[in-house]
Amino acid sequence: MTDTRGPQPQYEGYATGPLPGEREPAPGQAGPYHPPQAYPSPPGGGPSYGGQQGVGPAQAARKPRTGARTTPRTRKARLRVAKADPWSVMKVSFLLSIALGICTVVASAVLWMVMDAMGVFSTVGGTISEATGSNEGNGFDLQAFLSLPRVLVFTSVIAVIDVVLATALATLGAFIYNLSAGFVGGVELTLAEDE
């Protein structure tokens, strides 16, 4: 294969000159490098950025975007409760009513102990005895009537009735809700998820 380009000129600067990092700067370059501008500056004032005269490039420069958002985005979804399972409603209402019944019994016992320690029963019982004139012992005895075992038995009976009624009413409410949801579509909920 032959070279048909003919004689090529030799550039002596490349072979004998300094490397690009070792070269001396040109006489007119005494600052940072500024690339050439595509459009010349307008006459009679500073450069125009966004319709504002005299605003320099440092003030008109945009802030860089970062990957992190400043405010979290919230996704929302509208859902509809179309049906409530009566069996699950009955189980949940049964457990909640048992917890409420236990809290009622404990609260009544604590309240009775506090009132007895304050002397409320003896004071009220003495007042009733004086008002009715039954100081001989055959009158009404409030302390015997409102004793702790009697109060706990009465409260326990009320708690058991509450468990039965609350469970039955919640299950009946689930059936009624399912019937009404078939006509009107059910209750709509808007759920939001924070990211």
Buried (B, 14 or more C-beta within 10 A) or exposed (E): EEEEEEEEEEEEEEEEEEEEEEEEEEEEEEEEEEEEEEEEEEEEEEBEBEEEEEBEEEEEEEEEEEEEEEEEEEEEEEEEEEEBEBEEBBBBBBEBBBEEBEEBBEEBBEEBEEEBEEEBBEEBBBEBBEEEEEEEEEBEBBEEEBBEEEBBEEBBEBBEEBBEEBBBEBBEBBEEBBEEBEEEEBEEEEEEEEE
